[in-house]
Amino acid sequence: MGSGWLILYMVVITVGFYFLAIRPQQQAGKKHKEMIDNLRVGDKILSAAGMFGEITFIGEDRMLVKFAEGVIIEMSRTAVVRKIEDDE
């Protein structure tokens, strides 16, 4: 009877850990990938380096981003933290 409770306790802890830690992380990753896939030329973005810019070209895994007049940088699409909406 003692080992039955121990197994039940371990199952409850594992299920709880899944719903509190693993599943939210998977959903955030899925949402980020969806945002990356929907980027278009002209979108304003925030890079992982904390710089705001505007997309001027998008390739398969890289893009060109204009950060200032005459400053265009090639960067990975995955380096985009978020898309800046017009109302922000």
C-alpha positions as a Markdown table, in Angstrom:
| # | Residue | x | y | z |
|---|---|---|---|---|
| 1 | Met | 0.0 | 0.0 | 0.0 |
| 2 | Gly | 2.9 | 2.4 | 0.7 |
| 3 | Ser | 4.5 | 2.1 | -2.7 |
| 4 | Gly | 1.1 | 2.7 | -4.4 |
| 5 | Trp | 0.9 | 6.1 | -2.8 |
| 6 | Leu | 4.4 | 6.8 | -3.8 |
| 7 | Ile | 3.6 | 6.0 | -7.4 |
| 8 | Leu | 0.5 | 8.1 | -7.3 |
| 9 | Tyr | 2.4 | 11.0 | -5.8 |
| 10 | Met | 5.0 | 10.8 | -8.6 |
| 11 | Val | 2.4 | 10.7 | -11.3 |
| 12 | Val | 0.6 | 13.8 | -9.8 |
| 13 | Ile | 4.0 | 15.7 | -9.5 |
| 14 | Thr | 4.8 | 14.8 | -13.2 |
| 15 | Val | 1.4 | 15.9 | -14.5 |
| 16 | Gly | 1.6 | 19.1 | -12.5 |
| 17 | Phe | 5.1 | 19.9 | -13.7 |
| 18 | Tyr | 3.9 | 19.3 | -17.3 |
| 19 | Phe | 1.0 | 21.7 | -17.0 |
| 20 | Leu | 2.9 | 24.3 | -15.1 |
| 21 | Ala | 6.3 | 24.3 | -16.9 |
| 22 | Ile | 6.5 | 22.3 | -20.1 |
| 23 | Arg | 3.2 | 23.0 | -21.8 |
| 24 | Pro | 3.3 | 26.8 | -21.5 |
| 25 | Gln | 6.8 | 26.8 | -22.9 |
| 26 | Gln | 5.7 | 24.8 | -25.9 |
| 27 | Gln | 2.8 | 27.1 | -26.5 |
| 28 | Ala | 5.0 | 30.2 | -26.3 |
| 29 | Gly | 7.4 | 28.6 | -28.8 |
| 30 | Lys | 4.6 | 27.7 | -31.2 |
| 31 | Lys | 3.2 | 31.3 | -31.0 |
| 32 | His | 6.7 | 32.8 | -31.7 |
| 33 | Lys | 7.2 | 30.5 | -34.7 |
| 34 | Glu | 3.8 | 31.5 | -36.0 |
| 35 | Met | 4.8 | 35.2 | -35.6 |
| 36 | Ile | 8.1 | 34.6 | -37.4 |
| 37 | Asp | 6.3 | 32.8 | -40.3 |
| 38 | Asn | 3.9 | 35.7 | -40.7 |
| 39 | Leu | 6.5 | 38.5 | -41.0 |
| 40 | Arg | 6.2 | 40.6 | -44.1 |
| 41 | Val | 8.3 | 43.4 | -45.8 |
| 42 | Gly | 7.4 | 46.7 | -44.1 |
| 43 | Asp | 6.7 | 45.2 | -40.7 |
| 44 | Lys | 8.3 | 47.0 | -37.7 |
| 45 | Ile | 10.0 | 44.6 | -35.3 |
| 46 | Leu | 12.0 | 44.5 | -32.1 |
| 47 | Ser | 15.2 | 42.4 | -32.4 |
| 48 | Ala | 16.7 | 40.3 | -29.6 |
| 49 | Ala | 19.4 | 43.0 | -29.3 |
| 50 | Gly | 16.7 | 45.4 | -28.3 |
| 51 | Met | 16.8 | 47.4 | -31.5 |
| 52 | Phe | 13.6 | 48.6 | -33.3 |
| 53 | Gly | 13.7 | 48.4 | -37.1 |
| 54 | Glu | 11.7 | 47.8 | -40.3 |
| 55 | Ile | 12.0 | 44.8 | -42.5 |
| 56 | Thr | 13.1 | 45.6 | -46.1 |
| 57 | Phe | 13.7 | 42.0 | -47.4 |
| 58 | Ile | 12.8 | 38.5 | -46.2 |
| 59 | Gly | 14.6 | 35.4 | -47.3 |
| 60 | Glu | 14.3 | 31.7 | -46.2 |
| 61 | Asp | 16.1 | 32.1 | -42.9 |
| 62 | Arg | 17.5 | 35.7 | -43.0 |
| 63 | Met | 16.2 | 39.2 | -43.6 |
| 64 | Leu | 17.4 | 42.7 | -44.0 |
| 65 | Val | 16.3 | 45.2 | -41.4 |
| 66 | Lys | 16.6 | 49.0 | -41.6 |
| 67 | Phe | 17.4 | 50.4 | -38.2 |
| 68 | Ala | 18.2 | 53.9 | -39.2 |
| 69 | Glu | 18.7 | 55.9 | -42.4 |
| 70 | Gly | 21.5 | 54.1 | -44.3 |
| 71 | Val | 21.8 | 51.4 | -41.6 |
| 72 | Ile | 20.5 | 48.1 | -43.0 |
| 73 | Ile | 21.6 | 44.9 | -41.2 |
| 74 | Glu | 21.2 | 41.3 | -42.3 |
| 75 | Met | 19.9 | 39.2 | -39.4 |
| 76 | Ser | 18.3 | 35.8 | -38.7 |
| 77 | Arg | 14.5 | 35.6 | -38.7 |
| 78 | Thr | 14.6 | 33.9 | -35.3 |
| 79 | Ala | 16.3 | 37.0 | -33.8 |
| 80 | Val | 12.9 | 38.8 | -33.9 |
| 81 | Val | 11.4 | 39.1 | -30.4 |
| 82 | Arg | 8.1 | 40.6 | -31.5 |
| 83 | Lys | 6.3 | 42.5 | -34.2 |
| 84 | Ile | 5.5 | 46.1 | -33.4 |
| 85 | Glu | 1.8 | 46.9 | -34.2 |
| 86 | Asp | 0.8 | 50.3 | -35.6 |
| 87 | Asp | -1.0 | 51.3 | -32.4 |
| 88 | Glu | 2.1 | 50.8 | -30.2 |
